[in-house]
Amino acid sequence: MAGTILIVEDDDQLRELLKIVLMEEDFNVEIAPDGQEAINFLTKAKADGKLPNMILLDLNMPVVDGWKVAAWLNGDPDLRDIPLVVTSATQEHGERAKALGADAYLVKPFSTDEILGVVSLLSFLNG
């Protein structure tokens, strides 16, 4: 098993595609359709000592957006070091996302090769 990745994405089709692609690479995949569910998952995972090895986070979501999730992660010493890949349809969000602690930024639409390249690199650097 290559580790656990939490996918936080409100687009059902993209979320399922990412899940399939990452599972084919032997990752365990957890999913959250919005930021609040991601926070709930991570709070429980922290309490259970089962934090993910990486988080893929969409910035523009309903309920709680990715910006708030990233700020919340950054404010927690136990969570801020989890590699964070943020995604958005807007190129301009990249620099702002880096300031919130993102390790990588992908502009939608991205290819499966792009996501696998970023995930592989971050897995290698943090493994």
FILOVEX-787954 format. One line per 8 residues: number of its first residue (from 1); for each residue x, y, z of N, C-alpha, C. Coordinates in steps of 0.2 Angstrom, whole numbers, plus 5000, padded with zeros to 4 digits. Atoms other than C-alpha are relative to their C-alpha. Example, Ala and Ser with C-alpha at 12.3 -4.5 7.8 and 13.67 -1.06 7.14 Angstrom:
1	5004:4994:5000:5062:4978:5039:5004:5006:5000; 4996:4994:4999:5068:4995:5036:4996:5005:5003
END
This chain:
1	5004:4994:5000:5000:5000:5000:5004:5006:5000; 4996:4994:5001:5007:5017:4995:4998:5006:5005; 5002:4995:4995:4998:5027:5009:4993:5002:4998; 5007:4997:5000:4982:5036:5011:4999:5007:4997; 5001:4993:5003:4976:5051:5001:4993:5002:5001; 5006:4998:4999:4961:5061:5006:4998:5005:4994; 5002:4996:5005:4952:5068:4991:4994:5005:5002; 5006:4995:4998:4941:5084:4995:4998:5003:4993
9	5002:4997:5006:4932:5088:4979:4992:4999:4999; 5007:5000:5000:4914:5093:4976:4997:4997:4993; 5002:5003:5006:4913:5087:4958:5000:4992:5000; 5001:5007:4999:4906:5069:4959:5004:4996:4995; 4996:5004:5006:4914:5063:4942:5007:5001:5001; 4993:4999:4999:4931:5071:4946:5002:4996:5006; 4998:5004:4994:4931:5064:4963:5001:4993:4999; 5000:5007:5002:4927:5047:4957:5006:4998:4996
17	4994:5001:5005:4940:5048:4943:5006:5000:5004; 4994:5000:4996:4953:5053:4955:5001:4994:5005; 5000:5006:4996:4949:5039:4967:5002:4994:4996; 4998:5006:5004:4950:5026:4953:5007:5000:4998; 4993:5000:5003:4966:5032:4946:5005:4999:5006; 4995:5001:4994:4975:5033:4964:4999:4993:5003; 5000:5007:4998:4968:5016:4969:5004:4996:4996; 4996:5004:5005:4976:5009:4953:5007:5000:5002
25	4993:4999:4998:4992:5016:4960:5002:4997:5007; 5000:5003:4994:4989:5006:4976:5000:5005:5006; 5002:4996:4994:4984:5021:4987:4994:4998:5003; 5006:5001:4996:4971:5019:5000:4997:5007:4999; 5003:4994:5001:4958:5033:4996:4994:5002:5004; 5006:4997:4996:4946:5043:5007:4998:5006:4996; 5003:4995:5004:4934:5055:5000:4996:5005:5004; 5004:4995:4997:4925:5071:5006:4997:5004:4994
33	5003:4996:5005:4913:5080:4995:5000:5008:5001; 5000:4993:4998:4915:5097:5004:5005:5001:5006; 4995:4999:4995:4927:5105:5016:4998:4998:5007; 5002:5002:4994:4916:5102:5031:5001:4993:5002; 4999:5008:5000:4916:5083:5028:5008:4999:5001; 4993:5001:4999:4935:5085:5026:5002:5001:5007; 4998:4999:4993:4937:5093:5043:4998:4995:5005; 5002:5006:4996:4926:5080:5051:5004:4994:4999
41	4996:5006:5001:4936:5066:5043:5007:5001:5004; 4993:4999:4998:4953:5074:5048:5000:5000:5008; 5000:5000:4993:4947:5077:5066:5000:4993:5003; 5001:5007:4998:4942:5059:5068:5007:4996:4999; 4994:5003:5002:4958:5053:5059:5005:5002:5005; 4995:4997:4995:4969:5064:5071:4999:4996:5006; 5001:5003:4994:4960:5057:5086:5002:4992:5000; 4999:5007:5001:4962:5039:5079:5007:4998:4999
49	4993:5001:5002:4980:5042:5075:5001:4997:4993; 5000:5002:5007:4976:5038:5056:5000:5005:4995; 5000:4994:5005:4980:5054:5047:5002:4997:4993; 4998:5002:5007:4981:5053:5028:5007:5002:4999; 4993:4998:5002:4998:5054:5019:5000:5006:4996; 5001:4995:5005:4992:5067:5007:4993:5003:5000; 5007:4998:5001:4977:5078:5004:5000:5004:4993; 5002:4996:5006:4970:5084:4987:4994:5004:5001
57	5005:4995:4998:4960:5099:4990:4997:5005:4995; 5003:4995:5005:4948:5108:4978:4999:5007:5004; 5001:4993:4996:4947:5127:4983:4993:5002:5000; 5007:4997:5001:4930:5131:4976:4995:4995:5001; 5005:5005:4999:4917:5121:4985:4995:5003:5005; 5006:4998:4996:4900:5123:4994:5002:4998:5007; 5000:5001:4993:4898:5122:5013:5006:5004:5003; 4994:4997:4998:4916:5125:5018:5005:5000:4994
65	4995:5000:5006:4928:5130:5004:5007:4998:5002; 4993:5002:4999:4946:5124:5002:5004:5005:5003; 4996:4994:4997:4953:5141:5007:4999:4999:5008; 5001:5001:4993:4945:5138:5024:5003:4994:5003; 4997:5007:4998:4951:5120:5025:5007:5001:5000; 4992:4999:5000:4969:5125:5020:5002:5004:5006; 4998:4995:4994:4969:5139:5034:4999:4996:5006; 5001:5005:4994:4962:5126:5047:5006:4995:5000
73	4994:5005:5000:4976:5113:5042:5006:5004:5002; 4994:4996:4998:4989:5127:5043:5000:5002:5007; 5001:4998:4993:4983:5131:5060:5001:4995:5005; 5000:5006:4996:4985:5114:5067:5007:4997:4999; 4993:5003:5001:5003:5108:5071:5000:4992:4998; 5000:5007:5001:4998:5090:5069:4998:4999:4992; 5003:5001:5007:4990:5093:5051:5004:5004:4995; 4997:4995:5005:5000:5107:5043:5006:4997:4996
81	4995:5003:5004:5014:5095:5038:4998:4995:4995; 5002:5005:5005:5003:5083:5028:5000:5004:4993; 5000:4997:5006:5007:5086:5010:4993:5002:4997; 5006:4997:5002:4994:5097:5002:5000:5002:4992; 5001:4998:5007:4989:5098:4983:4994:5003:4999; 5007:4996:5001:4976:5111:4979:4999:5000:4993; 5002:4999:5007:4966:5112:4963:4995:5005:5000; 5005:4994:5002:4956:5126:4955:5000:5001:4993
89	5000:4998:5007:4950:5131:4939:5003:5007:4998; 4997:4993:5001:4959:5148:4941:5007:4999:5001; 4992:4999:4999:4978:5150:4938:5002:5004:5006; 4998:4995:4995:4978:5165:4949:5000:4998:5007; 5001:5003:4993:4974:5155:4965:5007:4997:5002; 4994:5003:4998:4991:5147:4964:5005:5003:5005; 4995:4996:4996:5002:5160:4973:4996:5000:5007; 5004:5000:4994:4988:5162:4986:5000:4994:5004
97	5000:5006:4997:4987:5144:4989:5007:4998:5003; 4993:5002:4997:5006:5142:4992:5001:5004:5006; 4999:4996:4994:5005:5156:5005:4996:4996:5006; 5004:5004:4995:4992:5144:5014:5004:4993:5002; 4996:5006:4999:5005:5130:5014:4999:4994:4995; 5001:5005:5005:5000:5121:4998:5007:4998:4997; 4993:5002:5003:5015:5110:4992:4999:4999:4992; 5000:5000:5007:5008:5109:4974:4993:5003:4998
105	5007:4997:5002:4994:5117:4964:4999:4998:4993; 5002:5002:5006:4985:5111:4949:4994:5003:4997; 5006:4997:5003:4974:5120:4937:4996:4995:4996; 5005:5005:5004:4958:5111:4931:4999:5003:4993; 4999:5007:5000:4957:5103:4919:5007:4997:5000; 4994:5003:5000:4972:5093:4923:5000:4992:4998; 5000:5007:5002:4977:5076:4916:5001:4995:5006; 4999:5005:4995:4978:5060:4926:5008:4999:5001
113	4993:5000:4999:4997:5060:4922:5003:5005:5004; 4998:4994:4995:4999:5077:4930:4999:4999:5007; 5002:5001:4993:4990:5072:4946:5005:4994:5002; 4996:5006:4997:5000:5055:4947:5007:5003:5000; 4993:4997:4999:5016:5065:4944:5001:5004:5006; 4999:4996:4994:5013:5077:4958:4999:4996:5006; 5001:5005:4994:5007:5063:4970:5006:4996:5000; 4994:5004:4999:5022:5052:4966:5006:5004:5002
121	4995:4996:4998:5034:5067:4968:5000:5001:5007; 5001:4998:4993:5027:5072:4985:5000:4994:5004; 4999:5006:4997:5026:5054:4990:5007:4998:5001; 4993:5001:5000:5044:5052:4986:5004:5005:5005; 4997:4995:4996:5049:5068:4995:4998:5000:5007; 5002:5000:4993:5039:5065:5010:5000:4993:5003; 5001:5007:4998:5041:5046:5011:5006:4998:5004
END
